[in-house]
Amino acid sequence: MNGTCLSQDGSPIRNPSEKNISKGAEIIQESFRVLRKPVCYSIVSYMIISDFASMAFQSTIVDYSIDKGFALETAEFIVVYSSVAQLVGCLIVPLLADRGFMKRSTLIVVNLIVLGCSLLILPEVEKYTYVVIFCFCVASSSAFLGAIKAAIITDYLGADSFPLCCALLGLSTMPLFLCNPTIIGVFRDSTGSYDNYYRLHGGLSIFAGFIFSTVCCFDRWSSRSWTPK
C-alpha cells in the first residue's frame, strides 16, 4: 500500500502546492492565448493613447486657456464644463451601444476621431465659446474611452483577460506619465505654448482610431462569414 491519499470517489487528492502549480500554468496559457490575438494590441494601443491624451488635457487646460488670454476665473470654469462633459461621456454616450444604435467598436473609433480632431482644432481657435465647445468634445470623448475599457476587453478577449490588459496598460503608461512633465517642458520651452503638444496628442488619437478601425473590419467580416445553422 503506497502513501497516496484517495478521496471518497477513489481519485487521488492533490496537495495545495500541486493545485497552485496547475493554476499558475493555466494563467500562463491564458496569457499567451490573449497575446497571440492581434485585437489585444489594438485595444491596448487605443487605451494607452486615450489615457495619455486625457491626462495631458486635464493637467494643462487651465494654463492653456490662460495662455490664450483668458482670466484665471474664466479658465477655471472650463474645468467645470469638462466635468459635465465627462458625465455625458460616461453615462449617456455608452447608451448608444447599449440601445443598439452603434457597435461599441464603431463608437470607440468615432470618439477617437472626435478626440483627435478636437485637440487639433483647439490651437486654432481663440474665442472662449469655441474653446469651451472643443474642450467639451475632448472631455466627453476621453471619458467614454475610459469608461468602455472593461466592456470592450470582455467582448473581444474575455473577462479573464482583463487583469492582463490592465497590467499591459499600466506598464506602458507608467513611463509616459512619469516623463510627462519633461515632455510638456520640451514643448513649452521650445515653442512657448502647448499648441504643438495638443497637436501631437490629436494626431496620436486619430492614428489610434485608424488602428482600432481594424476591429470594426473584423466585426464586419465576422458578421458576413457567420451563417445560421
N, C-alpha and C positions, 0 to 999 in steps of 0.2 A: 504493500500500500504506500503510495507516494504522498508527499505533503501538500498536494493541490487541494484547495478548498472548493467545494461544489455548492451551488445554490440548490434550492428546492427542486428545480426542474432538471438538475443534473449538469448544467453548464458551469464551467469554471468561473470563479469570481476574480475579477481583475482588481489589483490593488490601486490606490489613488494615483500613484506615480504613472502607471500604465495608462490610466484614463487621461491624465494631463498631457502625456506624450501624444496620444492619439488625437486629442482635441487640438493640440498645437499643430499637428500635421494637417488636420482638416482646415485650420485657419490659413496655413501657408498655401495649401492647394487652392483655397478660395481666392486668396490674394493674387496668385498667379493667373487664375482664371479671369479675374477682373482686369488685370494689367494687360492681358492679351487682347482685350477689346479696344478697337480704335475710338469708340464712343467715349470711353473713360477719359481719354486725353482731351477730347473736345469739351467735355463737361468741366474738367479741372481747369482747362485753359480759360474758359469763359469766367469761371468763378474767381480765378486769380486776377484777371484784368478788371473785372467789375468791382471786386472788393478794393483793389488798389485805387481805382478811379474814385470810388465813393469816399475812401479815406482822404484822398488828396483834396477832393472838393470840400468836404466838411472842415478840413483843417485850414483852408486858405480863403474861403469865400468871403469872410468879413474883411480881411486885409485886401483882397482883390477888389471888393466894392469900394473901399476907401481909396485905393489907387485910381479908381475911375472917377473920383471927385465927389463921392457921396459922404455925407456926415456920418460919424460913428453911430449915432442913434438910428439913422436911416439904414445903414448897412446891417445893423444887428437885427432889424426886422426881417431881413432875408432869411435868417435862421428860423424865425417863427414860421414864415411861409414854407420853408423847406420841411419843417416838422409836419405841417399839414399835408404836404405832398408825399411824405413818407407814409403817412397813414393811408393815403389814397393808393399808393403803390403796394402796400402790404395787404390791404383789406378789400379794395374794390377791383383793381386790375386782375388779380387771380380769378375772380368770378367769371371773367370772360372764358377761361379754360374750363372751370367747373361747370358752367352752363352749356358748354359745347359750342360756343361761338368760334373758338380758335384752339388749336392744339397747344399744349404747353411749349413744345419745341419751337413752334412758329412764333408764339408770344415772346419767347426769350430772344429770338433773332430780332423781332421788331423793337423790343426795348433796348437791345444793344445798339441798334442803329440810331434810335432816338437819343440815347445817352451820348453816343459819339458825335452825332450832328449838333446836339445842343452845346457840347463842350467846344466844338469847333466854331460855333456861331458866337458864343459868349465874348470872345475877344474883339469881335467886330461891332458890337452894339454898345451904345453909350447911354441911351435913355433908361431911366430907372424901371419903367414899366416892362421894357423888353428884357432887361436883366432879370427881373422877377419871374417873367414867363419862362425863360430858358432855365433858370435855376429850379423852377418848379418841375420842369421836364427831367432835369438831371436827378433831382431828389426822388421823384416818384419812380423813375426807371431803375435807379440803383437800389431802391428799397424793394421793388418787386424782384429784381435779380437775386437779392439776398434772401428773400422770403421763400423763393421757389426752389432753392437748392436741394432741400431734403426730398421734395416730391420728385424732382427730375432724376435724382440719383436712384430713388426707389423704382421709378418707372423703367429705367434702362439698364440698371446694374443690379437691382435687388436691394432689399433693406439691409441685408448682411454686409453690403459693400459700403454702407455709409461711414463706419469708422475709418476704413482705409482711405476713402476720398477725403475725409476731414484731415487725416494725417498728412496726405499729399498736399492738401491746400495749406495747412499750417507750415509745413517745411518749405513750401515755395514762397509764401507771402512773408514769412518772418524776416528774411534778408531784405526784402523790399521795404517793409515797414521800418526796419532799423536804419536803413540807408535813406529813407525818405527826406529827413531834414537836409542831408547833404545834397540830394538831388534837387530839392527846392532851392537851396543856396546857389547851386550852379546856374539854374535858370534865372534866379533873381539877380545874381551878381553880374551875369553876362549880358542880360537884356534890360534889367531894371524893372521887370514886370513878370506876371505869371502867364502872359499870353501864350508863349510857346509851351509852357508846362501844360496848360489846358489843351492846346492843340495836340500835344503828344498823347495825352490820355484819350482825346477824341479819336485820333487815328487808331490807337490800340483797340478801342471799343468797337469801332467799325470793323477792324480786322477780326476781332473775336466773333462778331456777328457773321462774317463770311465763313469762318471756321465752323461755327455751330450750325450753319445752314446745311452742312453735310448730314447732320442728324435729321433735319427736315426731309432731305432727299432720301435718307434711309427709311423714314416713316412712309413716304410716298411709295417707295419701291416695295416695302413690306405689304402695304395695303393692296397693291396691284398684284403681287405674286401670290397672295393668300386666296384660296378658293374654298368655299364651303363644301364639306363632305356630304 
